[in-house]
Amino acid sequence: MYVPERVVTNAELAKMVDTTDEWIRSRSGIERRRVAADDEMTSDLGGKAATEAMQAAGVTPGDIDFLVVGTTTPDLVFPNVGCLIQDQLGIPVCPAFSVEAACSGFIYALSVADRFVATGQAGCALVIGAETLSRITNWNDRSTCVLFGDGAGAVVLQPSEEAGIISTHLRADGAYKSILNTAGGVSKRPDMPLDESLYIQMRGNETFKVAVRCLENIVDETLAANDMDTSEIDWLIPHQANHRIIQATAKRLDIPMEKVVLIVQDYGNTSAASVPMALDVAVQDGRVKRGDVLLLEAFGGGLTWGSALIRY
């Protein structure tokens, strides 16, 4: 993983909008978040996380033959972030592209890469989740500015006789598009400045209810597909949206919080970057060990959601 140097605490936000450290912690569990420097782009964060992942895997840029990035905050409309990171790292000619599924982007990207590796179309895939959400955060809106942060996480996939990724499951329902979205974009230009139209808008209570229900269903579906139950899960590694959503999901699934990886307090909601960041934290601090069964899950605007069952 990689996160920007700048730390923004709740106390700092309390000087910008009508909020308090206690209000933010009680509603989200967030204590601080990272914010990218003005000259730091999503591709920069993703490239640094990718470099760490390749070093950990013992591979070089020349070994990579497939690159996919989950992001909602690309540097440019085009070239896509995958191409920018490919050039940045000196990765040779190969498929390189981005997947836009909001906070589920990494799970979607992981599922795509898994299929390419499993079918022999890729021998070494680089999968990245990277975001600079600070660029589309309205820092005058206390309901959203306290939630989001910037960061990136990455993994390397290679063929193996035993499945590391046991299964992935992806879902979406556009009927919920209005509960978490932006007002404008490239082809839709509402009657407001372009920068303002790109700000994250969220109906918090509705998002909470739908997210918990969708995550419960996708976890049940994942376990049923593999004839498993929650007692066989060593670690739940959820999208780090909000401590209350994570806690409610774990409770519904009867998974103790001691088996849930939490980093939301330190980094906030980093969208597509949050799951690989949480995975890296848990691997680095020794909680996740070889052979552990991990359940990764995420949801995001769209509404999109998904899961990945992994034997680490």
MOJOGI-V941047 format. One record per residue. N is the residue number from 0. SS is DSSP state (H for helix, E for strand, C for the rest). PSI is psi in degrees with one decimal (999 if undefined). Layout:
# MOJOGI-V941047
N:SS:PSI / N:SS:PSI
This chain:
# MOJOGI-V941047
0:C:161.6 / 1:E:137.3 / 2:C:150.8 / 3:C:161.6 / 4:C:-35.9 / 5:E:125.8 / 6:E:129.2 / 7:E:114.3 / 8:E:166.8 / 9:H:-36.2 / 10:H:-37.2 / 11:H:-41.1 / 12:H:-33.0 / 13:H:-18.4 / 14:C:-13.7 / 15:C:-36.9 / 16:C:168.3 / 17:C:85.9 / 18:C:174.1 / 19:C:161.6 / 20:H:-42.7 / 21:H:-40.5 / 22:H:-45.1 / 23:H:-47.6 / 24:H:-43.3 / 25:H:-29.5 / 26:H:-20.9 / 27:H:-21.4 / 28:C:1.4 / 29:C:135.1 / 30:C:-30.5 / 31:E:165.8 / 32:E:162.9 / 33:E:145.3 / 34:E:129.8 / 35:C:148.7 / 36:C:161.7 / 37:C:-32.8 / 38:C:15.3 / 39:C:119.9 / 40:C:169.9 / 41:H:-41.0 / 42:H:-31.7 / 43:H:-45.8 / 44:H:-46.8 / 45:H:-39.1 / 46:H:-38.7 / 47:H:-39.9 / 48:H:-39.5 / 49:H:-40.2 / 50:H:-43.1 / 51:H:-42.4 / 52:H:-42.0 / 53:H:-39.1 / 54:H:-41.9 / 55:H:-34.6 / 56:H:-9.8 / 57:C:33.9 / 58:C:160.9 / 59:C:166.1 / 60:H:-32.6 / 61:H:-16.9 / 62:H:-22.1 / 63:C:127.7 / 64:C:15.2 / 65:E:130.4 / 66:E:124.7 / 67:E:138.1 / 68:E:129.0 / 69:E:121.9 / 70:C:151.5 / 71:C:-8.7 / 72:C:66.8 / 73:C:152.5 / 74:C:-46.1 / 75:C:164.9 / 76:C:-45.0 / 77:C:152.0 / 78:C:153.3 / 79:C:162.8 / 80:H:-33.3 / 81:H:-44.9 / 82:H:-38.9 / 83:H:-41.8 / 84:H:-36.9 / 85:H:-47.5 / 86:H:-42.4 / 87:H:-40.3 / 88:H:-7.0 / 89:C:34.4 / 90:C:133.3 / 91:C:176.8 / 92:C:126.3 / 93:C:171.4 / 94:E:131.6 / 95:E:116.6 / 96:E:172.5 / 97:E:152.5 / 98:E:128.4 / 99:C:99.4 / 100:C:31.9 / 101:H:-134.8 / 102:H:-15.1 / 103:H:2.7 / 104:H:-40.5 / 105:H:-42.3 / 106:H:-42.0 / 107:H:-46.6 / 108:H:-40.0 / 109:H:-40.9 / 110:H:-41.9 / 111:H:-48.3 / 112:H:-38.7 / 113:H:-42.7 / 114:H:-40.5 / 115:H:-40.2 / 116:H:-44.5 / 117:H:-30.0 / 118:C:3.2 / 119:C:7.8 / 120:C:-12.6 / 121:C:139.2 / 122:C:-17.1 / 123:E:102.9 / 124:E:137.9 / 125:E:121.3 / 126:E:127.1 / 127:E:142.6 / 128:E:122.3 / 129:E:139.1 / 130:E:145.7 / 131:E:71.6 / 132:H:-20.2 / 133:H:-23.6 / 134:H:-22.5 / 135:H:22.0 / 136:C:131.4 / 137:C:104.6 / 138:C:2.9 / 139:C:-1.4 / 140:C:103.6 / 141:H:-19.0 / 142:H:-20.7 / 143:H:-32.8 / 144:H:-20.8 / 145:C:-10.7 / 146:C:-30.9 / 147:E:153.4 / 148:C:176.3 / 149:E:149.1 / 150:E:179.6 / 151:E:151.5 / 152:E:153.4 / 153:E:154.0 / 154:E:158.9 / 155:E:133.5 / 156:E:134.8 / 157:E:158.1 / 158:C:148.8 / 159:C:152.2 / 160:C:-31.9 / 161:C:138.7 / 162:C:123.3 / 163:C:-50.4 / 164:E:108.1 / 165:E:-45.5 / 166:E:155.5 / 167:E:152.4 / 168:E:124.5 / 169:E:140.4 / 170:E:158.3 / 171:E:153.3 / 172:C:100.7 / 173:H:-10.1 / 174:H:-19.8 / 175:H:20.6 / 176:C:-27.0 / 177:C:-7.0 / 178:C:-18.3 / 179:E:105.5 / 180:E:-174.7 / 181:C:157.3 / 182:C:-26.1 / 183:C:-179.3 / 184:C:-142.9 / 185:C:-51.3 / 186:C:-13.1 / 187:C:117.7 / 188:C:93.5 / 189:C:172.3 / 190:C:67.6 / 191:C:162.2 / 192:C:144.5 / 193:H:-43.8 / 194:H:-44.2 / 195:H:-33.6 / 196:H:-18.5 / 197:C:-4.0 / 198:C:143.1 / 199:C:131.2 / 200:E:135.8 / 201:E:134.7 / 202:C:96.2 / 203:H:-49.5 / 204:H:-42.2 / 205:H:-42.2 / 206:H:-43.1 / 207:H:-51.3 / 208:H:-47.0 / 209:H:-40.9 / 210:H:-46.7 / 211:H:-43.2 / 212:H:-44.6 / 213:H:-41.4 / 214:H:-38.9 / 215:H:-44.3 / 216:H:-42.5 / 217:H:-33.9 / 218:H:-44.4 / 219:H:-43.3 / 220:H:-42.4 / 221:H:-45.8 / 222:H:-41.4 / 223:H:-39.6 / 224:H:-23.8 / 225:C:12.3 / 226:C:50.8 / 227:C:165.4 / 228:C:172.9 / 229:H:-24.3 / 230:H:-19.0 / 231:H:-2.7 / 232:C:122.4 / 233:C:-39.4 / 234:E:131.5 / 235:E:122.8 / 236:E:92.5 / 237:E:163.4 / 238:C:130.9 / 239:C:69.2 / 240:C:-42.5 / 241:C:133.7 / 242:H:-35.5 / 243:H:-38.6 / 244:H:-44.3 / 245:H:-45.1 / 246:H:-43.3 / 247:H:-39.8 / 248:H:-45.6 / 249:H:-40.3 / 250:H:-44.5 / 251:H:-31.4 / 252:C:-1.9 / 253:C:40.8 / 254:C:119.6 / 255:C:146.7 / 256:H:-19.5 / 257:H:-17.3 / 258:H:15.0 / 259:E:130.6 / 260:C:121.7 / 261:C:124.8 / 262:C:2.9 / 263:H:-29.7 / 264:H:-29.4 / 265:H:-25.2 / 266:H:-8.1 / 267:C:-162.6 / 268:E:108.9 / 269:C:23.5 / 270:H:-126.7 / 271:H:-15.5 / 272:H:-15.1 / 273:H:-40.3 / 274:H:-50.5 / 275:H:-30.0 / 276:H:-45.6 / 277:H:-39.3 / 278:H:-46.0 / 279:H:-43.1 / 280:H:-45.1 / 281:H:-31.1 / 282:H:-45.1 / 283:H:-35.4 / 284:C:2.0 / 285:C:-0.3 / 286:C:-48.0 / 287:C:124.8 / 288:C:160.1 / 289:C:132.5 / 290:C:-14.3 / 291:C:145.7 / 292:E:123.3 / 293:E:138.6 / 294:E:112.0 / 295:E:136.7 / 296:E:152.4 / 297:E:158.1 / 298:E:155.5 / 299:E:176.7 / 300:C:142.9 / 301:C:-50.9 / 302:C:137.6 / 303:E:151.8 / 304:E:163.0 / 305:E:172.5 / 306:E:160.1 / 307:E:126.4 / 308:E:123.3 / 309:E:136.9 / 310:E:110.3 / 311:C:999
